[in-house]
Amino acid sequence: MSLPKYADIISLSNKEISEEIIKTENEIFNIRFKKSTRQSFKSNELTNAKRKFAQLKTLLGVRLEETENNEENVINQLIPN
């Protein structure tokens, strides 16, 4: 598995990003479990999974912040000062 690219996940919808976050969390758990039980695993798998998880969380946070700002702008336009 190559390093995850931020450009690859930008095209995903918020629902798909949430599903990928859950999938990646499970992947990180499984890799850590393999490590703690001394099963064979590739050390770069954990690094790549953590990086992908961080990218997904960052993108989702940015999108949610943008929607909150848009909603506030709409409310401010509807309610005159």
N, C-alpha and C positions, 0 to 999 in steps of 0.2 A: 504494500500500500504506500503510495507516494504521499508527500505532504499535502494536506488539504489546502485548497486555494480559496480565498475569500470571494473571488469573482465567480466561483462555481456555485456558491450558496445564495448569491444576491437574487437570482431568478426564482427562488423558492417563495411560496406563499407563507403567511404567518402560521397556518395550520401545519404545513409541511415542515417548517422550522421547528415547531413544538414537538412533532413526532420524531424528528431527527435528534433533538435534544434528549428525549427519553431513550432513544436507541443508543446514543453515545454514552449516556450515563450508565446504562446496562453494560456496555462494552468495557468501560473503565472499571466497573465493579468486577467483571469477569477476569480482566487482566490482573487486577490487584489480588483477586482470589487465587489465581494461578501462581502469582509471585509468592504469596504467603504460604501456599502449600507446596512450594518448591517444584512446581510443574514447569515444563519448558515453555518459554514464550520469548518473543523478540522484544528487546528492551525499547526499541523505537516505536512499538505499537502503543505503549502507554503515552509517550510524548505526543504522538500524532493524534491520539484520541483526545487528550487534554486540550491540544491546540484547536481541534475541530469544535470541541465543546465550547471553548472560549469564544471562538468566532461566531458560533450560532447564538450564544447568549448575548453577545455584543450587538449583532444585527437585529435580533428580536427587541432588545432594549431600545435601540435607536428608532426602530419602526413604531414601537408603542409610544415613545416620547413624541414623535412627529404627529401621531394621531391625537394625542392629548392636546398638543398645541393647536392643531386644526380645530378641534372641538371648542377650545377656549375662544378662538377667533370667531367662530360661528356664533357662540353665545354672546360675545361682546358686540357683534354686529346686530343681533336681534334685540338686545337690551340697550336702548340709547342712554347716554350719560346725562 
